[in-house]
Amino acid sequence: AKDPVRVLVTGAAGQIGYALVPMIARGVMLGADQPVILHMLDIPPAAEALNGVKMELIDAAFPLLKGIVATTDVAEACKDVNIAVMVGGFPRKEGMERKDVMSKNVSIYKGQASALEQYAAKNVKVLVVANPANTNALILKEFAPSIPEKNITCLTRLDHNRALGQIAERLNIPVSSVKNVIIWGNHSSTQYPDVYHAVIDGDKPVRAAIADDAWLDGEFIKTVQQRGAAIIKARKLSSALSAASSACDHIRDWVLGTPEGTWVSMGVYSDGSYGVPAGLIYSFPVTCSDGVWSIVQGLAVNEFSRKKLDDTAEELAAEKQLAYLCINE
Ligand code: NAX
């Protein structure tokens, strides 16, 4: 039998946490033969709710779940973890300035970066979900210099999956027939969902199958960009099950590898590929093998796409600047 893998979920008493921890305990993230020990962190006001989640995990009697650490102590939460899914953060509330939200998250991610650096397993793989996801991941990277930069990522897989879903709905085909969409840039409304290289049934270009450029360049992009807001409007709560499921997809593909001929979108530390400024956490098309992601190289970027790649990079550069302002205050 395999040794258990320790998986940290921060913000575990929240909405996404509640959907995510049972998926992890069932093997959705790391495989049906991989035992896990769940580490769950939340803040003191949520301690009782966190304990309730722990009680439910016990009651669900998951065979793969070999242990539960539920705590409000960051050091204890991070101890020896192999995977860290950072869902906890400070959400933007009505009337709050961008800078105030950034400032709160900078201090949270600064602290959690140090704790991961000090207490996590040396090879820990980190996925930041909490918004602003790209910039929180960048802060985490800056304040955890001993964690390899390739080990720090953010979630844009939900946006990627949303794009697959919209194409499948439009063509009335199963989502499993669609692949190789790309989310470029920020997990925000400036993200660019790109279908120029997407295919259905293995090799048919999506653009040819849909044959409606106006829809593809307009409504499709907007629908994916605004999907989070549409879910909030419908549910009066933000996306949770889809976010949790996509977080599992992100880690599973990263650890176990992407299928041959398929890429996925991940927010990763830019090396300057595709003319994206180095030093931003930016969403790229990646393939994964042996636990390592690589940016897919050599895809053609036309003028339409170029502008959109640059716009979202610009927003991320501005977020980075704002984050540094908060750090230095
Ligand atoms: P909730 O407010 O339900 O849960 C957040 C939890 O984090 C709460 O239990 C809170 O007590 C806890 N928390 C706050 N500060 C913490 C800290 N310093 N350490 C540990 N825990 C802390 O939000 P939920 O709906 O679960 O969303 C979580 C985050 O995911 C938000 O930042 C949200 O914006 C972000 N999202 C990101 C997505 C993505 O694709 N990257 C999509 C879904 C989601 O909107």
Residues whose N, C-alpha, C, O or C-beta is under 5 A from the ligand:
A	BS01	NAX	T10 G11 A13 G14 Q15 I16 G17 L41 D42 I43 A46 V87 G88 G89 F90 I108 V129 A130 N131 A133 L155 L158 H187 S238 S239 A243
